[in-house]
Amino acid sequence: MQIMLGFIALFALVVYIIYKVNKKFEKKEFMILLGIVVLMIIGYILYEKKQETFFPNLFQEKYLTDKNIAIEKLSYELLNNKNISSRTQFIYKFVYIIQKDEKEYLCTAPKVEINKIGDEFVFSNFNTLQEECVEK
């Protein structure tokens, strides 16, 4: 939200500068400015979407490398607001479908802890994951 307010303030400043320099604000300048704003909004939305799916994708990769089983479908819920409020520790609940021994299983991993150490992310309880699986 703070980023969007910054964009709006920057947009108002650019409009003011263009108006002061040209002593007018024509349709051409308005269309260019509108295009810039639309591109900035699209960029911001794509960035947020990438940030939101970063940890679930990381969990899928870790699960594949450690257990040698691919996750077919995955849903997730960030539990940070319910348990802790931190920028270095994240707690997720993952619900996913895997295929093992030619059977499909619906699995739940209720509290997966991910810690940020520097620029690296570490799963603190992946080896002791309390995974519950039922045959689908």
C-alpha positions in Angstrom: 0.0 0.0 0.0 2.9 2.4 0.8 4.3 1.7 -2.6 1.0 2.7 -4.3 0.9 5.9 -2.3 4.4 6.6 -3.5 3.4 6.0 -7.1 0.5 8.4 -6.7 2.7 11.1 -5.2 5.3 10.6 -8.0 2.5 10.8 -10.6 1.2 14.0 -9.2 4.7 15.5 -9.1 5.3 14.6 -12.8 2.0 16.1 -13.8 2.8 19.3 -12.0 6.3 19.5 -13.6 4.9 18.9 -17.1 2.2 21.6 -16.5 4.7 24.1 -15.2 7.2 23.5 -18.1 4.7 23.6 -20.9 2.1 26.0 -19.3 -0.5 23.5 -20.6 -1.4 19.9 -20.4 -2.5 18.5 -23.7 -4.1 15.2 -24.7 -0.7 13.7 -25.9 1.0 14.3 -22.5 -2.1 12.9 -20.7 -2.0 9.7 -22.8 1.7 9.2 -22.2 1.3 9.7 -18.5 -1.7 7.3 -18.5 0.3 4.7 -20.3 3.2 5.0 -17.8 0.7 4.6 -14.9 -0.9 1.5 -16.4 2.5 -0.1 -17.0 3.6 0.7 -13.4 0.4 -0.9 -12.0 0.8 -4.0 -14.2 4.4 -4.3 -13.1 3.4 -3.9 -9.4 0.7 -6.6 -9.7 3.1 -9.0 -11.4 5.7 -8.4 -8.7 3.2 -9.1 -5.9 2.0 -12.3 -7.6 5.6 -13.5 -7.9 6.3 -12.8 -4.3 3.1 -14.5 -3.2 3.9 -17.8 -5.0 7.7 -17.8 -4.1 7.4 -20.0 -0.9 4.9 -22.5 -2.4 7.2 -23.0 -5.4 10.1 -23.4 -3.0 8.2 -26.1 -1.1 7.4 -28.0 -4.2 11.1 -28.0 -5.3 12.2 -29.1 -1.8 9.6 -31.9 -1.7 10.7 -33.1 -5.1 14.4 -33.2 -4.2 14.1 -34.7 -0.7 11.2 -37.2 -1.2 11.5 -37.7 -4.9 7.8 -37.2 -5.4 6.3 -34.5 -7.5 3.4 -32.5 -6.1 0.6 -32.4 -8.7 -1.6 -29.7 -7.2 -0.9 -27.4 -4.3 -2.9 -24.9 -2.2 -1.4 -22.9 0.6 -2.2 -20.6 3.5 0.2 -18.2 5.2 -0.3 -18.5 8.9 2.0 -15.7 10.0 -0.8 -13.4 11.0 -2.3 -16.1 13.2 0.9 -17.2 14.9 3.7 -14.6 14.6 4.4 -11.4 12.8 7.9 -11.6 11.3 9.8 -10.8 8.2 12.4 -13.6 8.7 10.1 -16.5 9.8 7.2 -17.7 7.7 4.7 -20.4 8.7 2.6 -22.0 6.0 -0.1 -24.7 5.8 0.1 -26.7 2.6 -2.5 -29.0 1.2 -1.4 -30.9 -1.9 -2.0 -34.0 -4.1 0.8 -36.5 -4.8 0.9 -39.7 -6.7 2.7 -42.6 -5.1 2.5 -46.3 -6.0 0.0 -45.5 -8.7 -2.4 -44.1 -6.1 -3.4 -40.5 -5.5 -3.0 -39.1 -2.0 -4.4 -35.9 -0.5 -1.8 -34.6 2.0 -1.7 -31.8 4.5 1.4 -30.3 6.1 0.0 -28.0 8.8 2.9 -26.0 10.1 5.9 -25.7 7.7 8.4 -23.2 9.0 10.6 -21.3 6.6 13.4 -19.0 8.0 15.1 -16.3 6.1 18.8 -16.2 6.9 20.5 -13.4 4.9 19.4 -14.0 1.4 18.8 -17.7 1.8 15.6 -19.5 2.9 15.8 -22.6 5.1 13.1 -25.1 6.0 13.5 -25.6 9.7 11.2 -28.5 10.2 11.1 -30.3 6.8 12.7 -33.5 8.1 10.2 -33.7 11.0 7.3 -32.6 8.9 4.0 -33.9 10.4 2.5 -34.8 7.0 -1.0 -36.4 7.0 -1.9 -38.2 3.8 -5.2 -40.0 2.9 -5.9 -41.9 -0.2 -8.0 -39.9 -2.6 
